Amino acid sequence: MIELTSVTKRYRDFIAVHELNLRVTPGEIVGIIGHNGAGKSTTLKMIAGLIAPTSGTIRALGRDIQKESVRVKKQIGFLPEDSPLYENMTARQYLTFFSELYTMPREQTRARIDTLLDSLKLPEQDKLTGEFSKGMKRKVAIARALLHDPQLLILDEPNSGLDPLTSFFIINYLKTLKQAGKTILLSAHNLFHVEYVCDRVAIIKAGRLVVYDTMDAIRANLGKREYQIIFKADQPLDFERHEDNYIFRTHAIGAIADVLEMISDNDWALVDLSVQESALEEIYVKLMSA
Ligand code: ATP
């Protein structure tokens, strides 16, 4: 679906993106994360065909984005980081205006706009977008990116500045788009959202790709898994204690069986057995401080 090969972007002497290789398979949601200025927007804009790489090739939907720009762009929906609207229009007027620019068939467009306004829970009445909250404005911008029903969606910080509920609405909306067969590439600073919605995550540091893998693989390779057993015993033990309970923590799964056997042999009560895994945020902070 997307294939970047040795993509570099220079702004005069400054290298914003360095020899980037990235593959996104159809139907995936991929998140690009990295510090401010890491090169996320630059990468997304290059894939959307808005700026050209200095070197390297980008293929999207099986075509070279530079050589077949017009054809590819018809299948791409792009949400820029900043997406000002025409504030003297209602959401419907705004979307209709763009559908006319894209010369979309009128009848089909009306139904499409109805569906988008409805699924994004946007009021279609008389309110002008200039009177909308930030969350509603972002939803209108997302609707605009989806207007032509693109196969590939590229979203630059879709949740930036939004409250937790609106953010989650949008994140869940992306999941429904994925279920409908769309491929989504997004950048975000909220790593909890990325972990929640993305199949695969790219971590960029100063324009270089440092990690690109599935969330499971990232957790397995870079995170920690801690097992915890909470139990009661009728004799003093050399274990961590909290109120009436003893707590046993370990990273080694083998040690679990020994402690469970001890609890069972002594007829003690097992209160809880749980597994905690590193969150993406913890892994990210560790990687970035290395
Ligand atoms: P943020 O999280 O702050 O949005 P980002 O990861 O999206 O950051 P980019 O916007 O891609 O980062 O910018 C990467 C680097 O390239 C930054 O150092 C930025 O200043 C620089 N840059 C971006 N656009 C230009 C430009 N048009 N001219 C010169 N430098 C630029």
Residues whose N, C-alpha, C, O or C-beta is under 5 A from the ligand:
A	BS01	ATP	Y11 A16 G34 H35 N36 G37 A38 G39 K40 S41 T42 T43
